Structure formats: structure tokens, C-alpha cells
Amino acid sequence: MMIRNSLTRLVRTPVKTALFFLLLSFTVALFCAGGSLWKLSGDNLRRFEEIFVTIGTVEQTPERTQQEAVWYADEEDFRYFNRAVYGETISSDVLDFVGAGYLSGPEQRAYYEALPFNYKLKEDNEGMPQAMIIEASPLEDCVPAGPVKIEVKRVLCSTYPVNDSPIYLCDHNTRYPQTLYADRTYLMALADGWTHEWEEKGAAAIFEYVPMDGPRSTQTDADGKRLSTDLEGTWIEELTPGFYETERGKAWLTLCQDFELQHWFQTFPVTATQDLNLIMAFYTKQAYLSQGAFFSKEDYEQGNKVCLISDRFARRNKLQVGDSLHLALRYANYAASPGRGGGEARLNAEGGIYEPFEESDYRIKGIYEVGVGGDGDWGYTIDRNEVFIPKTSIKNSDEHNIALHGPMKGYTTAFRIPNGTESMENFKKLWEAQGVDHVEITFYDGGYNKLEGGLKNMQTMSAVLLAVGAVSVVCMVIFFCHLFIAKQKKWTAIERCLGMTKGQCASALLAGVLTVALAGSAAGGFAGQLIAGSAAAQMTSTETFDTRFSNGEVQFNRERSEEEAVDGKAEGSGMLQSAYLTETDWRTAGLCSSLVFLFTVGMALSGIYRNLREEPLALLSESD
Amino acid sequence: MEKIIEAVNVTYIYQTKYQKTKALSEVNCSFERGKMYAITGKSGSGKSTFLSLLAGLDVPTEGMLTVEGEDMRKMNRDAYRLNRASVIYQAFHLFPLLTVMENVMFPMELQHIPSKVAKAKAREYLDKVGLPETLYKKRPGMISGGEQQRVAIARAVAAGGEILLADEPTGNLDSQNEKVIVELLCKLAHEDNYAVIVVTHNDAVAAAADVVYGMTDGVLSVVRG
């Protein structure tokens, strides 16, 4: 009866009721649309926060460049190259400053040369550069300014068997080579050179051998200071009786031993990192996981002995995720990346070989593939057998096994900071305050800033919509509660005088208001949901992204083949758009509608309470 | 005649945050069925407050008000108003959105009387107060003041009570309608055995009453017994 009477009252004031319904629906629609869009943009920000990673690469810039002349014997002329000249090496410690807010790093990464054991590092049909250390004599006294014939007397070590003798030798890059005498024997380190176009003399092209470094050392201490050594890297020595008993002679034999130990130039580099995102190939997802998993937070924190290997290395050695890989780390190179290639000498400052400083079994946690199309500086590319391990998994210090140290390079030194313009600007400000010259920091955020800007705009707009909606809803509910409840206090007083209990009076008032409020909230919520969905779809269809270095894009290409992945790059913007959440959550609209409904209940109850506090007869005794 | 309501030393104090006002002071009186009572007095003398207590809308600060010997403090006063006492007002106070018929049916519906029965009874009461059937479906705003007051009386008696409380029931009526209403009230008292208690300034209403009380500054006295 209460409800019927209450509804009768609504029906008999159709304009007021309809107005309440429509205005409430409209304001609830605004409120819900604002709420849904605000949540959606927040969800998208969080989603992209997870997808995107912001890193900075650090490079010590040269103080100057110096022109260097290199003699080319076949051209009988110099070629000129510009060489960067660095001042004192700046330690990566300069990056440790208060407020930097690193998520990982900064690290100046080393790669470690590991003993190859019996792992198969190349295909059977894959060649290797010919390199050898031989004892030889020229057929006649000569100056090897061009190809001269030498007779191979003894092969100390060689990549391939040396079957031909004599062979041609040319000290290709030396303007005035030393004279070689036919009656003497020389110990020389040679590599296969190139076809010498002896045009001036009209001779046929000659395949010649050229000098390569003899025993030398580039060992440094932990601070990167070069250790003194007698080894100069001379490629040729005259063999005198008892030479092999001398320190220099022993160094030559050690070098041979090292070549054999390392299967010549077959590299098995192991890169230790605090975060795979700091390695550009992984950052750009040019290298992606094909099996297993990346390192977990615990792996990094606890220094678990886990590793990632390349798919080709895994295939060649029939290794699978979960298998064990034996790693014996011999020496560290902090100056280059494996992709860029060594530069380090193979012997330590004392002329000995580097003995492994860390040897243990690693569990293969994941197998990665490297996609094609990895343009850019090849220092950033991954070497074909490169193994990745958590930095913390190395328990022993490498300080006595540093074969080369050098200035920070983009491909060796990086750090990670939180995403977002604010974080980047804060870092830049603090970094500038450090006043460090000749260090350049380049940030990569995969287009996050632009995306963040768009999403934050959306979030601001939705917050405005939410606030306007909320204020409108509050005003509307207060106004209509006033009309439907406060203005009905005489009605309530009559009901009280007729014997209705306070509870019955409250029910009668609530029933009508809440019926309209429920309908208005539901209709408004539904409309708000539709508006939010349409606005979200509209926004993502007009938003464009810079997908260069975008992790978001390739994240969704991971399952694709290499070829498709390349195509995917071209349409990266579309791929990233697919990462966008456009589905508005009905629960948000439901929550907003419920809040409005509860607010209406609250306001109505408060109005009813005030109505019921009035003394009915006093109220009704007042003249109208 | 049997007493239906008795006031014993009834005192009522309005208490606000800043002051206390004694609206009624040790009122002693009784009301019997079948009689019409008038309570006269100036505005603010405490008449309406006393009527409010008689309607069970509040309870005395001190003293006791009994209905057939039962302390009003202890009884269900909502049920009392619903079943035993009704109030009519100077401004009629009908529900403006309900029709004349619905207004009269309202208290019966509160008593859960079936709609058909309530409708028949409502017709009877409306007929009794002399309201033509053509007005039954009209809303209060569409009929005259005298007609509205008749509807209010019909609604008051529709609940089937035994006490009718009236607060200046003729205050908004012309003399002709005033006469009709006074006659109706007298009839309810003398023929239908209601205890009719009317608060009024109107001498004609007071003259029609069997007993007249005067109220001065919250003190009740018998003017004519």
C-alpha cells in the first residue's frame, strides 16, 4: 500500500517525475562515462607501464678525433681514417648519484670469453679465417712491401693445415717493412689476407698472407688501468737458438696454446647483466624468447645460475630448456660488446693464458631468437653464440681477468628508470647538476612519452567529466530530494496524524524516490557505458604512435615468424593499437550508478529524518 | 457518561538548545464519549500543544494522560491514532494528489481493510457528510473549502475511531459552511458517540459544545461545564 501510494504520487506528478528521471539519467551518464574513461585510461597507463621500458644508454664522447693514415701496399698509398681520441676513461660510477631512481643499473657490462669445451660453436660447413703461427724463411732476401715468397718450415699452430709452401707474405699495412733474409728463420703470426692486385706490375692477382698480432696483452686492473707488460704484439721474431726458452719465446708458445684452447676464433661470449632490458636487442625485441622464460626478479636478486642461449646454439648442441650448460669464464671485456668484437689481446700481462675465474653449471632457462632487420650500430647486435646470465650469478671477482677496459659505450653501459616524462626530466635535471663532461646519455622509451601524454589527456578529460558528472549528480539529487521529500513534510505530518508509523512514512517517501533514482541510475549507467566505449574507440582510432624502438609493438609480434615480424614493424602502430584496452568495464559504470543510488538513498534518508523530526500538529497548524 | 481521556497534572515543556518554555502547566481534565468539547484561548496559549498530546503525537513532560485508564506513554500511539483518534485541521490537510475517494479510503487502507470494503465505507461516510458523488473523483484542490473540510471529517471518521480532535475546523470557512461543519461535529458526538474535542477561537463553535475549557498561558480552566 505504501509503495502503491508512493507510486501514485509519482504518476500524478508526471512532469516532475520525468524531469527527475531524465536529468538524473543524464548526469549519471556523465558521471559513469567519466568514471569508465578514467578507469580505462588508468588501466591503459598501467598496461603500457608494464609493456614499455625506459632505458638510458651512456656513452663517453671522444675529446677529439684524430686522422690516422694506414698504408695499403696494393694501392701503394695511405688510406685515412678518423679515430676517436678519448681522454681519461670516465668510470660508470659517475652515474651513481642521489635521486637517480634507477630500476636497474647503471651497469657497464662486460662480456666474458668462456671456454668452448666440446660445444659446437659453428656449422660443419661454416668456414673460419685462416690463421697460423709458423716458422718460415724467405726464398730470397726481400722487403715484404708486396707479396714475397716464403717457405714454411714448421707450423706451430694453424686453423687449417698448411699444405702449400712457399706461400706469399705481404706486410700490407706497413709503409717500410723490415728486410727479411733468406738465410734466417723467422717466427711469424699470419692470417689469410686478401688478393693483392699488383696492377702496376701487371702481374696476376696473388693470394697473400698478412701479419696478425703476436703475443700481446691488454690486461687492466679493476679501474681500467692498463697493466704494464713486455708483450708488444710483434708479429715477427727472428728465431735464434734458445729463443723458445726466453720469456718472449714462451709467450709465443702460450699464444699457440691459447689459440688451441679457444678453438681459434670461435667465440663463446657470455654477457652478464642486471636486466635484459638494458641490452638493446632485447629492449627492441629484435631478440625475443622462443622457448622457456626470461630471468625472473628472483634470478637477478638471488644470483641464480640460469642462462639464456640462442636457438642456433641450442639446435647445434641439442640443448633444451632445463638442460645444463657448463660455463667457464676466462676473461672479461668491458670495452666492447660481443657483437662489436673483441679488441682484447689473448694473453695476460705476464704472458700467460687467462685461467677461468668462475666455472659452474647453468640451467638453460630460455632460448632466444634474433629477428632479422636489426639495423643500426652493430655494436648493439647480439653475437651468434652469445649466452646471457644474471650478473649476480657470478660469485667470483673478475678483477684479475680483465682483458680490456674502455670508455662507456651505448652498447656496454645502460640503466633503466621508471617510464614517463617526469621521471626522465627529473633524471636529466639531476644529471646536469653532476656537471660531468664528455658523457652522453640517450633515452629510449619506445614512444611511451607520446602515448603517456595522450592517455594522461584522456585521464584529465575523464576526470573533468567525472567531476562535472559528480557535481551535477549531487545537485540533481539534492534538488529532487528537496522536491520529493523536504517539500513533502506536510504530507508526512498528515500521514503521521492518520496513524502511520515513522517507518511507514519513511517507506512511502523512499519508495517513490528510489524507484525513479534506480531507473535513472540504471539508464544513466548504461548510457554512460555506451558513451565511454564510443569515446575510447574514437580515441584509439585517431591516436598514432612512434614505434621506433617500441617494445609494445614487437611484444605482440613475438609469436610471429621473423618475416612477419619485419612486416609487423611497418604496421607497428596498428599492432600497438591492438594493445590498447578499449573495452570499458561495465563494473565501473555499475559502481558509479550504485554510488549515485546510494547517495540518493542517503540524501533521501537524511531528508526523511528531518521531516519526521518535525512536530506534525504544529506543522499542520501553520496556515498555508 | 464514561471517561475516555483523562489528563492528570499534565505539564509540557518545549525545550530548545537555548531555552525551556512551559506550554502546559498542570492541566487536569477529562473527556467523555458522546460529548463535544471546545477549548478556547488566545494564540500561543497552549491549545494546539494540548491537542497534540491528546492525539498521541507527543507525551507530557510531567503528569499523565490516560486513554480509558491506560497511560498514553505506554501505549502504541501510532495504533491509537490509526484506530481510535483522528484529527481535522483548519487547513483541511487532505492529500492533494489523491482524489476525494482515495483520501477517505486512506486510513482504512492503513488498517488493511480490503479495497472494495473501504470504497463502500468511504462512499457511506462521504454521503454522511453530504458530499455529492460527482466530487468523489476530484482532487482536493478542485473543490471548495467547506467541501474539503467535509472530506476531512469523512476521512477522520473512516478509521472508525472514537475520539475526534479538531484544530480550528471552521477557521477557513464561510459562515454557511461553518454551520454545516459544526452540525456535523455535534452529530458525531451526540449520535455516533464520539468524544469530539475542538480547539477554536470561534464563539459559534464554542456555543455548540457541551463543555468549554479555556486555556490561558498553558493553564486550563473550565469555562462552561
Interface residues (C-beta under 8 A of the other chain):
Chain A: M1 N5 T8 R9 R12 T13 K490 W491 A493 I494 R496 C497 L498 G499 M500 T501 Q504 E615 P616 L617 A618 L620 S621 S623 D624
Chain B: S48 L51 S52 A55 L57 D58 D78 A79 Y80 R81 L82 N83 S86 V87 Y89 Q90 A91 H93 L94 F95 L97 L98 E102 F106 P107 E109 L110 H112 R155 A159 D167 E168
